[in-house]
């Protein structure tokens, strides 16, 4: 009996594979520890190994790390990364502009009588809370920006956060277009702009204005109906989850600044009547769902197992699979590496992306003082008889 393992299904392409077989469980047979290293740099090469048949289980360890590239494969990798960046930029831009387009159109149809809300019945409108909520949003964004500056895998984190935000804003466009809720202010007629006859010139003028302001509006004479679900909460929750997930262990307590800011911001959105309570609750649930599904999919340790997972049936995971194709499956190592202290011509790529360079002891800053030694960013995958794909001796 022969068992074939295709390494392209265990770790992504363009990575170096080192295979070591442990035959200690194979009885009294001669112990053979084959070791091989191969690099798959194009679709024309596929590396696999066959193990002989037997009655006892075999344990195989596969070590994957960024492999040195030739000029052609390096150019291809850079092109792929640029394609991903361009896709993410336009995806987020189109998702955001679709929100503004819906608001520009539905403003003239949204009623002006506010709906009942349990928090509104208990707390009066607090106009000052609107500005405080905006500051909480800004603080969460600043914390995420600081994380991107100090984290070793800043490029990978940015790609993941942008994709999550794009998915959420696309969802928000659908809910805004499907159901128009009136603003919850006590003086909707005074706070909202006048409703006029729908014209193309009016629509495109509003859309252009929202695009220039990146969706921000003045507190008076605004476009109303921008409610279900809360964009402020979407941004705060996504940023706070990213900060908590990616902060290195030695500075992990900073996550509570993001969490507290997010909580206060959500409260402010409700008591200021910028959003109904249901807007904030749905935004919180959806933001958590999208962020956690993305990262649960990335944490599946093998590519073949990802495709067998129920997560793969959710269509955005097909795009995630493409975005993560050059990243070793599993959780990223959360370490600090300041960009201005990194060498310009490192020899190997990081585990966090295909085109990032590995920094040396003298050029990287590690938050965890216990790990000042050089890291190889390897991914070890152990295959044994307890796996879903046993390798017999």
RODO-2510 file (C-alpha; in nm, 4 decimals, decimal comma):
residues 393
     n   res          X          Y          Z
     1     x     0,0000     0,0000     0,0000
     2     x     0,1356     0,3402    -0,0956
     3     x     0,0256     0,6759     0,0490
     4     x     0,0999     0,9882    -0,1538
     5     x     0,1193     1,3299     0,0083
     6     x     0,0990     1,6375    -0,2125
     7     x     0,2728     1,9193    -0,0302
     8     x     0,1013     2,1802    -0,2427
     9     x    -0,2170     2,0935    -0,0524
    10     x    -0,0562     2,1286     0,2898
    11     x     0,1268     2,4594     0,2634
    12     x     0,1112     2,7275    -0,0072
    13     x     0,3208     2,7442    -0,3187
    14     x     0,6575     2,9206    -0,3272
    15     x     0,7567     2,7735     0,0103
    16     x     1,0421     2,5430     0,0940
    17     x     0,9444     2,2010     0,2268
    18     x     1,1593     1,9863     0,4529
    19     x     1,0208     1,6370     0,5147
    20     x     1,1352     1,4160     0,8014
    21     x     0,9804     1,0739     0,8644
    22     x     0,9780     0,9143     1,2076
    23     x     0,9810     0,5349     1,1683
    24     x     1,0308     0,4622     1,5374
    25     x     0,6820     0,3099     1,5526
    26     x     0,7443     0,0648     1,2666
    27     x     0,8573    -0,2268     1,4762
    28     x     1,1945    -0,3918     1,4288
    29     x     1,2371    -0,2715     1,0750
    30     x     1,5430    -0,0737     0,9836
    31     x     1,4983     0,2948     1,0770
    32     x     1,5158     0,5168     0,7731
    33     x     1,4821     0,8959     0,8105
    34     x     1,4549     1,0400     0,4613
    35     x     1,4946     1,4114     0,4308
    36     x     1,4109     1,6181     0,1270
    37     x     1,3924     1,9809     0,0471
    38     x     1,2125     2,1069    -0,2569
    39     x     1,0721     2,4336    -0,3809
    40     x     0,7600     2,4705    -0,5911
    41     x     0,7814     2,8046    -0,7695
    42     x     0,5303     2,7556    -1,0507
    43     x     0,2225     2,5614    -1,1475
    44     x     0,4373     2,3273    -1,3604
    45     x     0,6045     2,1701    -1,0550
    46     x     0,4351     1,9594    -0,7900
    47     x     0,6223     1,7926    -0,5079
    48     x     0,5030     1,4743    -0,3472
    49     x     0,6416     1,1767    -0,1588
    50     x     0,5325     0,8151    -0,1306
    51     x     0,5689     0,6046     0,1802
    52     x     0,5978     0,2287     0,1710
    53     x     0,3180     0,0050     0,2962
    54     x     0,3167    -0,1608     0,6342
    55     x     0,1087    -0,2296     0,9409
    56     x     0,2273     0,0408     1,1819
    57     x     0,1588     0,4166     1,1733
    58     x     0,4135     0,6610     1,0440
    59     x     0,4732     1,0143     1,1644
    60     x     0,5844     1,2777     0,9156
    61     x     0,6863     1,6332     0,9977
    62     x     0,6768     1,8913     0,7221
    63     x     0,8615     2,2143     0,7771
    64     x     0,7689     2,5051     0,5507
    65     x     0,9397     2,8410     0,5273
    66     x     0,9977     3,1097     0,2700
    67     x     1,2361     2,9847     0,0051
    68     x     1,4911     3,1884    -0,1877
    69     x     1,3429     3,2858    -0,5213
    70     x     1,4915     3,3238    -0,8611
    71     x     1,4322     3,6457    -1,0519
    72     x     1,1351     3,5127    -1,2487
    73     x     0,9455     3,3772    -0,9480
    74     x     1,0213     3,6916    -0,7476
    75     x     0,8734     3,9056    -1,0253
    76     x     0,5647     3,6828    -1,0389
    77     x     0,5225     3,7055    -0,6610
    78     x     0,5454     4,0830    -0,6647
    79     x     0,2906     4,0982    -0,9458
    80     x     0,0516     3,8788    -0,7489
    81     x     0,0838     4,0984    -0,4403
    82     x     0,0211     4,4115    -0,6456
    83     x    -0,2907     4,2492    -0,7935
    84     x    -0,4187     4,1757    -0,4431
    85     x    -0,3510     4,5326    -0,3273
    86     x    -0,5305     4,6798    -0,6298
    87     x    -0,8252     4,4445    -0,5779
    88     x    -0,8561     4,5330    -0,2075
    89     x    -0,8314     4,9069    -0,2777
    90     x    -1,1105     4,9031    -0,5351
    91     x    -1,3183     4,6571    -0,3318
    92     x    -1,3172     4,8877    -0,0293
    93     x    -1,3682     5,1963    -0,2470
    94     x    -1,6672     5,0477    -0,4297
    95     x    -1,8172     4,9172    -0,1048
    96     x    -1,7851     5,2618     0,0552
    97     x    -1,9184     5,4493    -0,2455
    98     x    -2,2178     5,2152    -0,2666
    99     x    -2,3076     5,3221     0,0887
   100     x    -2,2892     5,6894    -0,0061
   101     x    -2,4874     5,6312    -0,3255
   102     x    -2,7688     5,4635    -0,1329
   103     x    -2,7822     5,7498     0,1190
   104     x    -2,7817     6,0111    -0,1576
   105     x    -3,0787     5,8408    -0,3205
   106     x    -3,2914     5,7360    -0,0200
   107     x    -3,2639     6,0663     0,1706
   108     x    -3,5643     6,2064    -0,0147
   109     x    -3,7831     5,9056     0,0739
   110     x    -3,6958     5,8515     0,4394
   111     x    -3,9756     5,9552     0,6801
   112     x    -3,9012     6,2112     0,9487
   113     x    -4,0923     6,0628     1,2433
   114     x    -3,8482     5,8710     1,4697
   115     x    -3,9203     5,5115     1,5678
   116     x    -3,9574     5,3926     1,9289
   117     x    -3,6396     5,2604     2,0915
   118     x    -3,5935     5,1171     2,4391
   119     x    -3,2858     5,3299     2,5134
   120     x    -3,4496     5,6453     2,3747
   121     x    -3,7380     5,5935     2,6184
   122     x    -3,4963     5,5789     2,9118
   123     x    -3,2344     5,8399     2,8161
   124     x    -3,2911     6,1750     2,6494
   125     x    -3,0930     6,2853     2,3466
   126     x    -2,7343     6,3732     2,4415
   127     x    -2,5887     6,5798     2,1588
   128     x    -2,2431     6,5992     2,3163
   129     x    -2,2130     6,2193     2,2921
   130     x    -2,1998     6,2372     1,9131
   131     x    -1,8629     6,4142     1,9177
   132     x    -1,7320     6,1783     2,1861
   133     x    -1,8365     5,8822     1,9722
   134     x    -1,6438     6,0236     1,6765
   135     x    -1,3363     6,0569     1,8987
   136     x    -1,3703     5,6927     2,0051
   137     x    -1,3780     5,5908     1,6381
   138     x    -1,0659     5,7981     1,5730
   139     x    -0,8872     5,6429     1,8726
   140     x    -0,9595     5,2889     1,7513
   141     x    -0,8248     5,3779     1,4057
   142     x    -0,5117     5,5337     1,5579
   143     x    -0,4473     5,2201     1,7664
   144     x    -0,4804     5,0039     1,4570
   145     x    -0,2442     5,2357     1,2688
   146     x     0,0113     5,2112     1,5500
   147     x    -0,0163     4,8320     1,5417
   148     x     0,0517     4,8303     1,1675
   149     x     0,3646     5,0392     1,2234
   150     x     0,5190     4,8131     1,4889
   151     x     0,4018     4,4676     1,3754
   152     x     0,6305     4,2414     1,1784
   153     x     0,3494     4,1275     0,9472
   154     x     0,1908     4,4679     0,8898
   155     x     0,1142     4,4013     0,5244
   156     x    -0,0786     4,0828     0,5968
   157     x    -0,2762     4,2474     0,8778
   158     x    -0,3680     4,5435     0,6589
   159     x    -0,4930     4,3154     0,3816
   160     x    -0,7092     4,1201     0,6237
   161     x    -0,8598     4,4274     0,7906
   162     x    -0,9329     4,5957     0,4567
   163     x    -1,1087     4,2860     0,3250
   164     x    -1,3193     4,2528     0,6412
   165     x    -1,4159     4,6208     0,6188
   166     x    -1,5022     4,5846     0,2489
   167     x    -1,7299     4,2858     0,3169
   168     x    -1,9061     4,4711     0,5998
   169     x    -1,9597     4,7881     0,3968
   170     x    -2,0976     4,5786     0,1099
   171     x    -2,3428     4,4180     0,3546
   172     x    -2,4326     4,7625     0,4859
   173     x    -2,5142     4,8870     0,1364
   174     x    -2,7684     4,6080     0,1012
   175     x    -2,9373     4,6749     0,4358
   176     x    -2,9495     5,0515     0,3738
   177     x    -3,1138     4,9989     0,0356
   178     x    -3,3533     4,7319     0,1613
   179     x    -3,5010     4,9198     0,4609
   180     x    -3,4936     5,2949     0,5208
   181     x    -3,5250     5,3927     0,8849
   182     x    -3,6007     5,7519     0,9905
   183     x    -3,3400     5,9267     1,2032
   184     x    -3,3940     5,9062     1,5772
   185     x    -3,3303     6,2734     1,6599
   186     x    -3,5943     6,4668     1,8491
   187     x    -3,5723     6,7370     1,5805
   188     x    -3,5381     6,5445     1,2563
   189     x    -3,6739     6,8261     1,0434
   190     x    -3,4115     7,0655     1,1796
   191     x    -3,1204     6,8206     1,1608
   192     x    -3,1956     6,6711     0,8179
   193     x    -3,1715     6,8472     0,4836
   194     x    -3,4863     6,9310     0,2941
   195     x    -3,6326     6,6600     0,0744
   196     x    -3,6367     6,7551    -0,2934
   197     x    -3,7442     6,5963    -0,6179
   198     x    -3,5048     6,3235    -0,7264
   199     x    -3,2780     6,4357    -1,0089
   200     x    -2,9559     6,2978    -1,1476
   201     x    -2,7764     6,6257    -1,0778
   202     x    -2,8855     6,6191    -0,7116
   203     x    -2,7866     6,2539    -0,6716
   204     x    -2,4390     6,2893    -0,8223
   205     x    -2,3801     6,6137    -0,6325
   206     x    -2,4534     6,4387    -0,3033
   207     x    -2,2436     6,1380    -0,4013
   208     x    -1,9487     6,3592    -0,4929
   209     x    -1,9809     6,5476    -0,1632
   210     x    -1,9862     6,2239     0,0386
   211     x    -1,6877     6,0891    -0,1528
   212     x    -1,4822     6,4022    -0,0850
   213     x    -1,5709     6,3861     0,2853
   214     x    -1,5120     6,0059     0,2988
   215     x    -1,8643     5,9617     0,4355
   216     x    -1,8382     6,2167     0,7169
   217     x    -2,1253     6,4632     0,7570
   218     x    -2,1800     6,7814     0,9526
   219     x    -2,3976     6,7608     1,2622
   220     x    -2,6547     6,9915     1,1044
   221     x    -2,8294     6,9700     0,7680
   222     x    -2,7190     6,6137     0,7020
   223     x    -2,8373     6,3390     0,4718
   224     x    -3,0634     6,1217     0,6860
   225     x    -3,1379     5,7504     0,6661
   226     x    -2,7790     5,6317     0,7159
   227     x    -2,8737     5,3936     0,9958
   228     x    -2,9074     5,0181     0,9482
   229     x    -2,6473     4,9155     1,0429
   230     x    -2,3977     5,1405     1,2261
   231     x    -2,0857     5,2267     1,0278
   232     x    -1,9244     5,3796     1,3373
   233     x    -1,9648     5,0498     1,5246
   234     x    -1,8376     4,8538     1,2254
   235     x    -1,5098     5,0482     1,2267
   236     x    -1,4615     5,0442     1,6044
   237     x    -1,5298     4,6718     1,6470
   238     x    -1,3090     4,5671     1,3535
   239     x    -1,0204     4,7839     1,4745
   240     x    -1,0488     4,6688     1,8364
   241     x    -1,0640     4,3010     1,7345
   242     x    -0,7563     4,3418     1,5139
   243     x    -0,5627     4,5191     1,7884
   244     x    -0,6505     4,2492     2,0435
   245     x    -0,5691     3,9647     1,8039
   246     x    -0,2360     4,0900     1,6701
   247     x    -0,0750     4,2682     1,9655
   248     x     0,2445     4,0970     2,0859
   249     x     0,2082     3,9311     2,4251
   250     x     0,4344     4,1756     2,6100
   251     x     0,2096     4,4732     2,5232
   252     x    -0,1201     4,2831     2,5149
   253     x    -0,2851     4,4973     2,7880
   254     x    -0,3076     4,7834     2,5367
   255     x    -0,5998     4,5956     2,3832
   256     x    -0,8203     4,7166     2,6688
   257     x    -0,7828     5,0737     2,5482
   258     x    -0,9362     4,9686     2,2180
   259     x    -1,2082     4,7604     2,3854
   260     x    -1,3099     5,0361     2,6267
   261     x    -1,3033     5,2964     2,3502
   262     x    -1,5221     5,0716     2,1348
   263     x    -1,7717     5,0164     2,4171
   264     x    -1,7962     5,3867     2,5021
   265     x    -1,8302     5,4716     2,1335
   266     x    -2,1211     5,2304     2,0882
   267     x    -2,2999     5,3764     2,3904
   268     x    -2,2445     5,7274     2,2532
   269     x    -2,3915     5,6315     1,9158
   270     x    -2,7153     5,5322     2,0900
   271     x    -2,7573     5,8049     2,3532
   272     x    -2,6756     6,0732     2,0951
   273     x    -2,9454     5,9121     1,8749
   274     x    -2,7032     5,8917     1,5845
   275     x    -2,8165     5,5278     1,5622
   276     x    -3,0912     5,3120     1,7013
   277     x    -2,9957     5,0383     1,9448
   278     x    -3,0678     4,7725     1,6818
   279     x    -2,8210     4,9407     1,4414
   280     x    -2,5390     4,9055     1,6915
   281     x    -2,6286     4,5492     1,7944
   282     x    -2,6409     4,4218     1,4350
   283     x    -2,3143     4,6007     1,3498
   284     x    -2,1456     4,4421     1,6532
   285     x    -2,2657     4,0931     1,5622
   286     x    -2,1786     4,1156     1,1936
   287     x    -1,8341     4,2692     1,2563
   288     x    -1,7482     3,9897     1,4984
   289     x    -1,8798     3,7263     1,2594
   290     x    -1,6825     3,8460     0,9553
   291     x    -1,3574     3,9012     1,1477
   292     x    -1,3713     3,5690     1,3303
   293     x    -1,4724     3,3637     1,0246
   294     x    -1,1812     3,5107     0,8267
   295     x    -0,9295     3,4299     1,0980
   296     x    -1,0808     3,0902     1,1804
   297     x    -1,0311     3,0014     0,8138
   298     x    -0,6705     3,1258     0,8214
   299     x    -0,5956     2,9272     1,1377
   300     x    -0,6828     2,5960     0,9734
   301     x    -0,3328     2,4478     0,9630
   302     x    -0,3447     2,2842     0,6211
   303     x    -0,4750     2,3998     0,2852
   304     x    -0,6420     2,0646     0,2182
   305     x    -0,8285     2,0901     0,5477
   306     x    -0,9411     2,4436     0,4624
   307     x    -1,1120     2,3199     0,1488
   308     x    -1,2862     2,0435     0,3434
   309     x    -1,4104     2,2881     0,6062
   310     x    -1,7679     2,4186     0,6050
   311     x    -1,6175     2,7669     0,6027
   312     x    -1,5073     2,7113     0,2428
   313     x    -1,8724     2,6974     0,1339
   314     x    -1,9088     3,0670     0,2239
   315     x    -1,8173     3,2443    -0,1014
   316     x    -1,5890     3,5136     0,0508
   317     x    -1,3619     3,2301     0,1675
   318     x    -1,2800     3,1619    -0,1984
   319     x    -1,1393     3,5153    -0,2169
   320     x    -0,9685     3,4705     0,1199
   321     x    -0,8047     3,1568    -0,0198
   322     x    -0,6539     3,3654    -0,2996
   323     x    -0,5454     3,6463    -0,0655
   324     x    -0,3759     3,3942     0,1680
   325     x    -0,2233     3,1684    -0,0986
   326     x     0,1360     3,2757    -0,0243
   327     x     0,0997     3,2706     0,3543
   328     x     0,1714     2,9582     0,5568
   329     x    -0,1537     2,8422     0,7203
   330     x    -0,1923     2,8986     1,0915
   331     x    -0,1771     3,1917     1,3281
   332     x     0,0805     3,4638     1,2657
   333     x     0,3659     3,5191     1,5083
   334     x     0,2944     3,8472     1,6842
   335     x     0,6311     4,0216     1,7068
   336     x     0,7420     4,3807     1,6710
   337     x     0,9665     4,4928     1,3883
   338     x     0,9966     4,8648     1,3275
   339     x     1,0134     4,9357     0,9525
   340     x     1,2902     5,1955     0,9738
   341     x     1,5171     4,9498     1,1582
   342     x     1,4888     4,6740     0,9025
   343     x     1,7621     4,5993     0,6522
   344     x     1,7013     4,6906     0,2907
   345     x     1,8153     4,3554     0,1462
   346     x     1,7126     4,0669     0,3693
   347     x     1,7647     3,7182     0,2351
   348     x     1,4392     3,5457     0,3191
   349     x     1,0707     3,6202     0,3328
   350     x     0,8647     3,6323     0,6487
   351     x     0,5993     3,3818     0,7308
   352     x     0,3433     3,6595     0,7009
   353     x     0,3666     3,7259     0,3274
   354     x     0,5300     3,6337     0,0009
   355     x     0,7222     3,9549    -0,0555
   356     x     0,8266     4,0585     0,2944
   357     x     1,1887     4,0246     0,4018
   358     x     1,3120     3,8638     0,7193
   359     x     1,4960     4,0961     0,9541
   360     x     1,8088     4,0100     1,1483
   361     x     1,8905     4,0511     1,5197
   362     x     2,0449     4,3925     1,4627
   363     x     1,7632     4,5211     1,2454
   364     x     1,4465     4,4053     1,4244
   365     x     1,2846     4,5033     1,7491
   366     x     1,1134     4,2203     1,9365
   367     x     0,8552     4,3133     2,2007
   368     x     0,9035     3,9871     2,3848
   369     x     1,2503     4,0203     2,5422
   370     x     1,2760     3,6438     2,5782
   371     x     1,2929     3,5996     2,2011
   372     x     1,5887     3,8032     2,0835
   373     x     1,7375     3,5170     1,8845
   374     x     1,7046     3,4834     1,5083
   375     x     1,3758     3,3326     1,3866
   376     x     1,3328     3,1219     1,0763
   377     x     0,9528     3,1537     1,0627
   378     x     0,8963     2,7860     0,9940
   379     x     0,5653     2,6046     0,9935
   380     x     0,5725     2,2466     1,1246
   381     x     0,2888     2,0133     1,0325
   382     x     0,2790     1,6696     1,1938
   383     x     0,0979     1,3927     1,0079
   384     x     0,0230     1,0704     1,1932
   385     x    -0,2324     0,7918     1,2029
   386     x    -0,4622     1,0127     1,4119
   387     x    -0,4954     1,2579     1,1255
   388     x    -0,7730     1,2490     0,8685
   389     x    -0,5129     1,1370     0,6126
   390     x    -0,3016     0,8639     0,7842
   391     x     0,0316     0,7625     0,6352
   392     x     0,0890     0,3871     0,6872
   393     x     0,4379     0,2411     0,7217
***
